[in-house]
Structure formats: C-alpha cells, structure tokens
C-alpha cells in the first residue's frame, strides 16, 4: 500500500512537471505569435496593404436559441466558418485577416488596436477607416456606437478624443487646428449632414487632390476645439442621416456616412506645416431584396446601395489585379474613396458579420470580399509635410496666378471698351500680346517650380534655386526672383512700376509711302521722331 502511494506521488509529480513545461511552452508560443504578428504588420505597412479587421456581432436579445456559423476564432487572425447545410470537410472554410474580434470584444479593445493608425494623422498622414458588411451586422455600432455612455463610444468619438488628447500634450512644440465635415451619399446624391438646408443642397466631388485636402469642398467645415464640440456635431449628423425600417433591421442606414477630420499642424520651432485627413466611413449594408422585403422607397434605396457597393467591389478587383484602369468614376462612393484607395494613405476596413445560420450566404460573400481587399497593395503611405521654404514658394506661385488672372481680366475689359476706337486697337492688341507673353513666361516658370518641388528645388522664371541645403546668397536670390517677376505685371505694356516710361513709336504702321506724326510719349514729355524713309 505504501509503495502504491509512492508510485502515485511520483506520477502526480511527473504530471505537474509536464504541465509546467506545457505552460512555459504556451507562454513562449504566445510571445512568438505576438512577434510574428508585429512583423507581419510592419511588412504590410511597407507594402501599403489595406488592413482588414473582422468583428463578429453577438446575438441580439431574443436570439439566444439560434445556432452560429462561427466554428473557431484564432488569436492570429484566423476564423473558421461552417456551412450548416453541408457535412464533412467541405462544410468548413478558413479565412485569415489582420485581426478577428469575437462577440465578447468591447469598444475599448477594438479601438486600442487601431489607435496607432489614427495617431499618424497628426504626423501628416491620410488615414481611412470604413466598415463593410450586410445590413444589421453592427457597422454603425462599431463606427459611432449607441452613444449612451463613454464606454459605448464608437471609433468616431474615440478617434477625435484621442487626437485632442495628443495635440494637447504636444502644445509646447506644435500648434494644431482641427476641422470636421460630415456628409452622406444617399441615392447617389452627396448631402451635407451638418448643413441647415440638407434637403436642398447637392454637393459635388473633386476627384483630384485639393490644396486643403477637401474631397467635398462645398460641404461645411466646422472647427472643433474639444470632444464636446464633436459630440454635438455628430449628434446633428446622425439625426439628419437617412434611416429606414426593413425586415432585417429596424433602423437600417439607407446611406453611406462619411465623417472627415482635417488636421493642420505647425511646428513652432521651424515653421514647417503638416496636413492630415482622417476619413471615418460607415457604409450602408448590402442586402438581398427578397430577405429585406424592401418595397417602394426602400427598394429604390437598396438598389442604389447595392450598385455603389458593387462599384466598390470592381475598384478593389482592379486594384488587386493591378489593372491600368481603375473605375473610380462608376459611383459617388468610389470617387470619395479614390484618395484613400489610390495610394499614399493608410487604409483599414472593418468587416462586420452576422453569426446567424440564416445569414450564412451573406457572411461568406462578405468574407470573400474582405479577403480580396486584404490582398490590395497601395504602396507606402506618404506624409503631407511642407518646409518653410516650400510654403513661401507656394505662396509666391499663388500670387503669380492671381496676378495673371487679374491682368487677363484687365485685357478683356480694355478690348471691350476700345473695340469702337480703330485708332487705338492696334496699340491695345500689341499691349495685350506683350502682357500675355509675360504671363506665359511666368506660367512656365511656375510649372517648372511645381514640377521640381518634390525634389526640393525650384526654377521660377529662369532663376534656379535650391530649397534644401542652399547657401544664404542662393536663398536671397530665390526670394528676389519671384518679386522681380511680380513687378512685370504691375503696369500696362509690360513696364515696371518703378521705372520711367520709355518713348514709343506711333501705333500707326507705315504702308506704301511713309508718313509720320509727332506724338508725345505718355508721361515722358518728349516728342517721338518720325521713322526714316526707306
């Protein structure tokens, strides 16, 4: 009996030793897994891949008895989906993303994983975060949250709150200005959700990058100083957003909501500026009309929603295949997302899925789309920073553009006023041609300056200068050259304002026999000699 007890003790001791080894191995495994995930994210950062985070919506009250299609969720971004209508190995399908949040994940956990991405906006990067999934899968909950308490805040509120916190901590070194826009795309019409006249105003989209980073420049831009300002604006936007009731969702979003945060920072030490944009997009849910039982206006809305999401799928497919032509113009949604999907931006997609077996086909379609998105390489993101010298040159270019525009208007006005005076028409034409030649010269110098701006060098009207690493003498010439160009446009006939007018010949050209008339130069007081006879 004693020997048997000793044997059991030895076996228990061995089992405990083995368990300790397994615990240590599990800890090491998790450490290696975390390191691999970090390296994987760094590789994706360099490639510019679109990050894809999957979030599984929990069952709603009253759905406790339903079965789920989610069979397994791994810590490394794996998710296993089981087909309830099949048996065997063909019934399971594995998907892999950057991160998968299970049904117990809180709003705080979700935001903590994307926080570094959002903070890069303050460093001059463009960031886009959008939620995709079928209707009723929790997209609006993830992006906006119910708003009942701070713990339930979605990505939108937390992102802006975090930006204000960081800008406050950097106030001794940087000065930041934050502005907010909020628009929706409803039935292929862009509407300003923060405008008092939302029903009347229809907005246009700029497909090219604007100097201030605005994609919808006519939408109202509201400066904000605190999180409280943001809460008030977003409450207005959510109230104005189009929602409707369907068989799948009592409060179904019938439009794509786009919250854009513009951040402009100034380095208080060297005067350099940075500009970043954060696009937070809550897409309307894709839906099957036979399941949503949409009729009338709901049916029309569903058709527009599915059309725009289909256009987004075409763009993603073209980007994944690296096609030369990407069909951004097929939808207002893809036009807005062009700056984020076309490169030089950090982009993240939340793919929201419903675990219910009745939504299996929609879940598989959503995950297939997300898998395709994760393979898109946008290239490394670029920071939008401008040095002090570059800023001054851009201001000078803008001044020259305004001057050219004013002179063109003066020329047109002179031609209209003097059209009935034949004696001075030739003089006016000569003057207008001379001014236009000078305008063209300045325009070519401006073009060279803009072309070479990325290489930290510029050429303004034939004067070469180096922005980075230039000597003081070179910097002085760089400042003087644009001012000399500007003086060319300050008087008529191409004469500088600070020089005495030169005598000019008569506007009447000799024809056949030569005749001359003595005329006084404007302001000079000297007579003009007649031209010699040939």
Residue pairs with C-beta under 8 A, 6 or more apart in sequence:
30 75
33 75
33 76
36 76
37 76
37 77
40 98
41 51
41 98
44 51
44 98
45 380
46 380
47 377
47 379
47 380
48 343
48 377
48 378
48 379
48 380
48 381
49 374
49 375
49 376
49 377
49 378
50 341
50 347
50 348
50 349
50 373
50 374
50 376
50 378
51 98
51 117
51 347
51 348
51 349
51 374
52 97
52 98
52 348
52 349
52 351
52 370
52 371
52 373
52 374
53 97
53 98
53 99
53 100
53 101
53 110
53 113
53 114
53 348
53 349
53 350
53 351
54 77
54 79
54 95
54 97
54 99
54 100
54 101
54 350
54 351
54 353
54 367
54 370
55 100
55 101
55 105
55 110
55 138
55 142
55 350
55 351
55 352
55 353
56 70
56 73
56 79
56 100
56 101
56 102
56 103
56 353
56 355
57 103
57 137
57 138
57 141
57 352
57 353
57 354
57 355
58 103
58 104
58 355
59 66
59 68
59 103
59 355
59 356
63 356
66 356
66 357
66 358
67 84
67 357
68 355
68 356
68 357
69 81
69 82
69 83
69 84
69 355
69 356
69 357
69 359
69 360
69 363
70 79
70 80
70 81
70 82
70 355
71 80
71 81
71 82
71 92
72 78
72 79
72 80
73 79
73 80
73 100
73 102
74 100
76 96
77 96
77 97
77 98
77 99
77 100
78 94
78 95
78 96
78 100
79 94
79 95
79 96
79 97
79 100
79 367
80 92
80 93
80 94
81 92
81 93
81 94
81 95
81 360
81 363
81 364
81 367
82 91
82 92
83 90
83 91
83 92
83 93
83 360
84 357
84 360
85 360
93 364
95 367
95 370
95 371
96 371
97 351
97 370
97 371
97 374
98 374
99 113
101 109
101 110
103 355
106 151
107 142
107 145
107 151
107 152
107 153
107 154
107 158
108 151
110 142
110 155
111 155
111 158
111 159
114 129
114 155
114 348
115 162
117 127
117 129
117 346
117 348
118 127
118 129
118 159
118 162
118 163
118 278
119 162
119 163
119 166
120 127
120 276
120 346
120 381
121 127
121 163
121 261
121 263
121 276
121 277
121 278
122 163
122 166
122 167
122 170
122 174
122 176
122 263
122 265
122 274
122 276
123 274
123 276
123 383
124 265
124 274
124 275
124 276
124 383
124 384
124 385
125 276
125 345
125 346
125 381
125 382
125 383
125 384
126 213
126 276
126 277
126 278
126 279
126 339
126 340
126 344
126 345
126 346
126 381
126 384
127 276
127 277
127 278
127 279
127 345
127 346
127 347
127 348
128 278
128 279
128 281
128 337
128 340
128 341
128 345
128 346
128 347
128 348
129 143
129 155
129 159
129 278
129 279
129 280
129 281
129 347
129 348
129 349
129 350
130 279
130 280
130 281
130 282
130 283
130 337
130 348
130 349
130 350
131 139
131 140
131 142
131 143
131 281
131 282
131 283
131 349
131 350
131 352
132 139
132 283
132 309
132 349
132 350
132 351
132 352
132 366
132 369
132 370
133 139
133 285
133 286
133 350
133 351
133 352
133 353
133 354
133 366
134 248
134 285
134 286
134 287
134 352
134 353
134 354
134 359
134 362
134 363
134 366
135 246
135 248
135 249
135 252
135 253
135 284
135 285
135 286
135 287
135 292
136 248
136 249
136 252
136 285
136 354
137 285
137 352
137 353
137 354
137 366
138 352
139 253
139 282
139 283
139 285
139 350
139 352
140 154
140 253
140 282
141 154
142 154
142 155
142 350
142 352
143 154
143 155
143 156
143 257
143 280
143 281
143 282
143 350
144 154
144 155
144 156
144 157
144 234
144 238
144 282
145 152
145 153
145 154
145 156
145 157
146 152
147 153
147 157
147 235
147 238
153 161
155 280
156 234
156 259
156 280
157 227
157 230
157 231
157 234
159 261
159 278
159 280
160 178
160 180
160 224
160 227
160 230
160 261
161 227
161 230
163 178
163 261
163 263
163 278
164 178
164 226
164 227
167 174
167 176
167 178
167 265
170 176
172 268
173 267
173 268
173 269
174 265
174 266
174 267
174 268
175 265
175 266
175 268
176 263
176 264
176 265
176 266
177 223
177 263
177 264
177 265
178 223
178 224
178 225
178 261
178 262
178 263
179 221
179 222
179 223
179 224
179 261
179 262
180 194
180 221
180 222
180 223
180 224
180 230
180 233
180 259
180 260
180 261
180 262
181 192
181 194
181 214
181 216
181 219
181 220
181 221
181 222
181 258
181 259
181 260
181 262
182 192
182 193
182 194
182 219
182 233
182 234
182 237
182 257
182 258
182 259
182 260
183 190
183 191
183 192
183 193
183 203
183 216
183 219
183 257
183 258
183 260
184 190
184 191
184 193
184 240
184 241
184 242
184 255
184 256
184 257
184 258
185 191
185 255
185 256
185 258
185 308
185 332
185 333
185 336
186 242
186 254
186 255
186 301
186 304
187 255
187 300
187 301
187 304
188 304
188 307
188 308
188 331
188 332
189 202
189 332
190 202
190 203
190 204
190 205
190 216
190 219
190 332
190 336
191 198
191 201
191 202
191 203
191 255
192 198
192 201
192 203
192 216
192 218
192 219
192 220
193 236
193 237
193 240
193 241
193 257
194 219
194 220
194 222
194 233
194 236
194 237
194 240
195 201
195 219
195 220
198 240
201 218
203 216
203 218
203 219
204 216
204 218
205 215
205 216
205 332
205 335
205 336
206 214
206 215
206 216
206 217
207 328
207 329
207 335
207 338
209 339
210 217
212 262
212 275
213 262
213 275
213 277
213 384
214 221
214 262
215 260
215 336
215 339
216 260
216 336
221 262
222 229
222 233
224 230
224 233
234 259
237 257
237 259
241 253
241 255
241 257
242 253
242 254
242 255
242 301
243 251
243 252
243 253
243 254
244 252
244 254
244 297
244 298
244 301
245 251
245 252
246 252
246 287
246 292
246 293
246 294
246 298
247 291
247 292
247 293
248 287
248 291
248 292
249 285
252 284
252 285
252 287
252 292
253 282
253 284
253 285
254 284
254 298
254 301
254 305
255 284
255 301
256 281
256 282
256 283
256 284
256 305
256 308
256 333
257 281
257 282
258 279
258 280
258 281
258 336
259 279
259 280
259 281
260 277
260 278
260 279
260 280
261 277
261 278
261 280
262 275
262 276
262 277
263 275
263 276
263 277
263 278
264 273
264 274
264 275
265 273
265 274
265 275
265 276
266 272
266 273
267 273
267 274
270 387
270 388
271 388
271 391
272 385
272 386
272 387
272 388
272 391
273 385
273 386
273 391
274 383
274 384
274 385
274 386
275 384
275 386
276 384
277 339
279 336
279 337
279 340
281 337
283 309
283 333
284 301
284 305
284 308
284 309
285 305
286 305
286 306
286 309
286 362
286 365
286 366
287 294
287 302
287 305
287 306
288 362
289 299
289 302
292 298
292 302
294 301
294 302
307 331
308 331
308 332
308 333
308 334
309 333
311 327
311 330
311 331
311 333
311 334
312 331
312 333
312 334
312 337
313 369
314 327
314 330
315 326
315 327
315 328
315 330
315 334
315 337
315 341
316 341
316 369
316 372
316 373
316 376
317 372
318 325
318 326
318 327
319 326
319 341
319 376
319 378
320 372
320 375
320 376
326 342
327 334
328 334
328 335
328 337
328 338
328 341
328 342
329 335
334 341
339 345
340 347
341 347
341 376
341 378
342 378
343 378
343 379
344 378
344 379
344 381
344 382
345 378
345 381
346 381
347 378
349 370
349 373
351 366
351 367
351 369
351 370
351 373
352 366
353 359
353 363
353 366
353 367
354 362
354 363
355 363
386 394
387 467
387 468
389 467
389 468
389 475
389 478
390 453
390 456
390 467
392 479
393 449
393 453
393 458
393 460
393 467
393 478
393 482
394 453
396 460
396 482
396 486
397 446
397 449
397 450
397 460
399 482
399 486
400 442
400 446
400 482
400 485
400 486
401 446
403 442
403 486
403 489
404 439
404 442
404 443
404 489
406 489
407 435
407 439
407 489
408 436
408 439
410 492
411 431
411 432
411 435
411 436
414 428
414 431
414 432
415 428
415 432
418 424
418 425
418 428
419 425
423 507
423 508
424 507
426 507
426 508
426 509
427 507
430 493
430 507
431 492
431 493
431 494
434 493
434 494
435 489
435 492
435 493
435 494
438 488
438 489
438 494
439 489
441 461
442 461
442 485
442 488
442 489
445 459
445 460
445 461
445 462
445 463
445 485
446 460
448 458
448 459
448 460
449 458
449 459
449 460
452 458
452 459
456 466
456 467
456 468
457 464
457 465
457 466
457 467
457 468
458 465
458 467
458 478
459 465
460 478
460 481
460 482
460 485
461 481
461 482
461 484
461 485
463 477
463 478
463 481
465 474
465 475
465 477
465 478
465 481
466 474
467 478
470 478
487 496
487 497
487 498
488 494
488 496
490 496
490 497
491 497
493 504
495 501
495 502
500 523
500 524
501 521
501 522
501 523
501 524
502 521
502 524
503 521
503 524
503 526
503 528
504 521
504 528
505 528
505 531
506 516
506 517
506 519
506 528
508 517
510 516
510 531
514 530
514 531
514 533
514 534
515 530
516 529
516 530
516 531
517 530
518 527
518 528
518 529
518 530
519 527
519 528
520 526
520 527
520 528
521 528
